[in-house]
Amino acid sequence: MKTIIEPFRIKSVEPIYFTTREERDHILQQAFYNPFLIHADQVLIDLLTDSGTSAMSSNQWAGMMQGDESYAGSTSFFHFERTIQDITGLPLVIPTHQGRAAEKILFSLLGGKGKYIVSNTLFDTTRANIEFSGAEGVDLVCEEGKHPSLPAPFKGNMDTVALQKFIQEKGAAHIPLCVITVTNNSGGGQPVSMQNIREVRSICQAHGIPLFIDACRFAENAYFIKQRETGYSDKTIPIIVREMFSYADGCTMSAKKDAFANIGGFLAMHNEVLAQQCRNMLIMTEGFPTYGGLAGRDLEAIAIGLTEVMDEHYLQYRIRSTEYLCNKLIAAGVPVMQPAGGHAIYLDAKEFLPHIPVDQYPGQALVGALYVHGGIRSVEIGSLMFGKYDADKQLIPAQLELVRLAIPRRVYTQSHIDYVSEVIIEVFRDRDRIKGLAIVEEAPMLRHFTAKLKPIQ
């Protein structure tokens, strides 16, 4: 099989500034061992997130020049709206400045004390917006998704038996929404099968519970379905995508992921009453319903990107390049989430650093080691991000202790990825020298963004 090449040519480049190991050690100390507090120009390879960090195409840049900046009735909005309607089949489209703004609006209206939002796995800002409303977010990922080293084709699936049981225990009246995240970001970027989406839809429909899709990486999920699920190998990506959304009552999306945009998001749905309530809140918090906190040029870029992302040559390259990194790490004995996810590699920090207990945040310690050793910025997805405290202020750890290396779309080449693998493997060989961390300062919600930590001597 021939090498899978990048399906694009590079027309513009951005310089990388190189730092020494000694400089990075000082930088990490000054940032209180939190990668979010490191300046971007002090990072060699930035894998903190794939959100808003993609390279836009020449067509997207051209479209931005045609953006209509009218406050009301922008032609760019109608291009944006028509594109989303065509892709998803959802008729009511509400723009927002990013995905968490869509979540804030939706959960402010549907959440509240005594309510539960169930999901395969909620990501950080989604859970925070649910909890801020007074509701509780509940993760019901399938059993395979709880075991990082266990290969399975659809580890992002929801546990439908657990879903049925939870509905019976709590009552459908207390569950205003079910959310399926595709791909399952907190669960290792793992895909959700079409069969699972259908089964969840059937259960929700039987109990009168609306089903929404968190669609940040919908195209990557569709490509996994085409590759791994029986009956879909001959179907095009747009057809698979349309079927995925046909089982949903609505969706939220951060367009900073699978639309290649630097900013933007949306809500889409069938329910006219809910849509009107969302638009009313949109006006108070984001802007008029035909711009929703976005410039016309961003609406244009999103509309173009949503179409470009479904190109199968691009998706083949995208998924294969992530798999390439994963396979190199597996060959070296590095504990990683298997199989490779769509947008990121997830290191199993608990297995990588077994000498560091979970209350000393092994994932965050590994994040720091990768930065000092090779200038790579990553993010912990474990007990710093998702851990809570019990009544005695003791840590309730997250289910998994992962480190995510999210690969921006169309940004890095194979040589960058080879460098990343070399750094990870070198850190793994010297892992016994890595020390745990203690929290010095933290916020009550989403603490991982601003927390300050120190090494435990």
Secondary structure, DSSP 8 states (H G I E B T S, - for coil): ------SS------------HHHHHHHHHHTTT-GGGS-GGG-SEE-S-SSS-----HHHHHHHHT----SSS-HHHHHHHHHHHHHH---EEEEESSHHHHHHHHHHHH--TT-EEEES---HHHHHHHHHTT-EEEE-B-GGGG-TTS--TTTT-B-HHHHHHHHHHH-GGG--EEEEESSBTTTTSB---HHHHHHHHHHHHHHT--EEEE-TTHHHHHHHHHHHSTT-TTS-HHHHHHHHHHT-SEEEEETTSTT--SS-EEEEES-HHHHHHHHHHHHHHT--TTTTT--HHHHHHHHHHHHHTT-HHHHHHHHHHHHHHHHHHHHTT--B-SS--SSEEEEEHHHH-TTS-GGG-HHHHHHHHHHHHH-EE-EEESHHHH-EE-TTS-EE--S--EEEEE--TTT--HHHHHHHHHHHHHHHHTGGG---EEEEE--SSSGGGT-EEEE--
